[in-house]
Amino acid sequence: MGQRVLVQQDETLWSVAERELGDARRWIDVFVKNFKTLEAVVYVRAGTELEMPNDDERYEPGPGPAS
């Protein structure tokens, strides 16, 4: 299990990824890791406990829709 952190007031997944993982662009990795906990990616409540992904847990988008 990865490190767990609490979301602070006015934080976003972007800011949590920057603070905890050193790369704000990994916000999607945090979202994927905590998909069942989060109701929406737009708003994260202060006090929500999130599990941080490990370095090898990176979201890889699949191919786009067929044309």
Secondary structure, DSSP 8 states (H G I E B T S, - for coil): ---EEE--TT--HHHHHHHHHS-GGGHHHHHHHTTTT-S-SS---TT-EEE---TT-----------
